[in-house]
Amino acid sequence: MSIREGKVLLIANPAAQNGAGAAAADRAATLLRAALGPDAVVLAKTAGPRHASEIAERAEGCATVLALGGDGIIHEAASGLMRRPANARPVFGIVPAGSGNDYARTLGMSRKVDEACEQLLAAEPHAVDLGRVNGHWFVETLSFGLDAAIALDTVERRKRTGRTGAVLYAEAGVDQLLHHLDARRYTASFDGGEPTSGESITFAVQVGPSYGGGFKICPDARIDDGLLDVCIAHPPIGVAGAAFVFALAKSGRHTRFRQMELRRASSLCVRFDAPVPAQIDGEPLEAEAYVIDAVPQALDVLMPA
Ligand SMILES: Nc1ncnc2c1ncn2[C@@H]1O[C@H](COP(=O)(O)OP(=O)(O)OP(=O)(O)O)[C@@H](O)[C@H]1O
């Protein structure tokens, strides 16, 4: 079903990208109403964290739900939709207006509002996989360790300084690299296999390739293969080596280093010996053990043709 059939609910985070989301929301609503009709599009601006999830869960009578903002709001809206019965779940789409926009990169959506609306108007739905950890859904990324510490530090820095984008991520990266290059002991079992133990500096579990504002941590991950791609960075990696690997990860060329272990699995369980920073689509997540699986073709998502 295309966006042209049925009502569209546009859930927008006015606070995304340090407040730029408000104008982006009005612009997208205007463009979509011009194309689809004045009554075809309902704009709902979020009032705060988790509101997008509640709005999406209550999306009665809508054929399409769009999330406008960053990966956080996309994560929340998709989670809300997944709480609806499968036979009453609207098609999902995004208007990227965030800071990192990793899911937008994966879907191939433009980060310009006008272009993204054009793409949505011509898009067809595609059944894509979602990840699930301890009952929480994720659209793109779940990770533990250094990179999660960087992602979470980035959010803090953005709030503090008002700066955005890959430069901010790199800045947080340098700081965390210098002060928190910790190896974390883990035990993991893949697809119900025998548990194995090891040490990781980062441990990423991806639906799509991208995290941290465009770093291709699992460059070959596909969102419709029914599998999760895993990248485990093992020690030893010194500060200079880690910085080098980190820079190469921007284009996915870090995978050739012997410290990188790449795997695919439909499910895994991971436990760390000590509390570890963890991020799910850029938001913090805390648990003692993580039970993770891929849910194939979980959500119909509008993707550019
Ligand atoms: N009205 C609001 N005021 C403040 N925060 C909000 C509001 N609505 C939602 N949020 C929260 O804002 C956070 C960040 O939102 P979002 O991901 O859309 O933008 P971003 O952080 O700029 O982008 P990215 O996640 O791609 O870096 C989310 O955790 C969300 O819950």
The ligand as an ORCA input file, in Angstrom:
! r2SCAN-3c Opt
* xyz 0 1
  N       8.977     17.390     22.660
  C      10.125     16.869     23.036
  N      10.999     17.572     23.794
  C      12.185     17.073     24.165
  N      12.616     15.823     23.833
  C      11.793     15.070     23.092
  C      10.518     15.540     22.651
  N       9.928     14.560     21.933
  C      10.789     13.518     21.920
  N      11.923     13.810     22.606
  C      13.125     12.993     22.812
  O      14.188     13.511     22.031
  C      15.193     12.496     21.921
  C      15.995     12.624     20.646
  O      15.135     12.647     19.582
  P      15.540     12.339     18.065
  O      16.225     11.059     17.948
  O      14.279     12.538     17.291
  O      16.520     13.514     17.621
  P      18.093     13.661     17.636
  O      18.589     13.220     18.960
  O      18.372     15.051     17.190
  O      18.610     12.672     16.490
  P      19.475     11.304     16.494
  O      18.800     10.342     17.434
  O      19.425     10.823     15.061
  O      20.850     11.644     16.908
  C      14.440     11.168     22.046
  O      14.951     10.481     23.155
  C      12.996     11.589     22.303
  O      12.359     10.792     23.266
*
